[in-house]
Amino acid sequence: MDNQPIKSDGWRWKKIFQYFLQGLLVTAPVVITGYLLYWFVSSIDNLLPIFQQKGPDGSFATRNYGLGFVIIIVALIVVGYLSSNFITSRLFSLFDQFLEKAPGVKFIYSSIKDFFEAFAGNKRKFNKPVAVALHQPDVYQIGFVTDDDASEFGFEDYITVYIPFSYSFAGQTFLVPRQRVRPLDHIKPADAMKYVVSGGIAEPDQEVAGPKG
């Protein structure tokens, strides 16, 4: 007579649920990444309605199949090349100065320009990750130095630190005493941003050293 215990249906359903979660963990990042890439390419592709198709309800939909995306990317590369050229760069510079002085436009244009230059270009701001003790001396938040001198606001020996929120691209800006900021030179800026935005889940590529005494 077989004396092996009979496994209950509850145990089988538990294993099936575990397999379901495992499959979700494997496929969800791939599917979400693929969807975001598709959304990004489609959004740019639709900016240039080369081919349009009329639907049953009379509305038109763009059907470029990536051609608009390719044209826009190539155009951006050409603009980047021309703006780097010595002769044509002067024309871009004059146009830039005009927009920065035009009434009603300069505030919007300069704000958007500063925002993009904070992430790319010669005025990148998020390239100095630091650990900041804001509320308690032994509890740190990770942020980025955006201004090495806050004396223009009347704060001598203060620096400006931007601290992003977890699971968000928003954040807060603080004027912090210089001695309460600890540089994280061993961490890449991209790794620091990824670590903060993910709530500490995404580990940096480098091994994070402990606080120095």
Order of alpha helices (4+ residues) and beta strands (2+ residues): alpha-beta-beta-alpha-alpha-alpha-beta-beta-beta-beta-beta-alpha
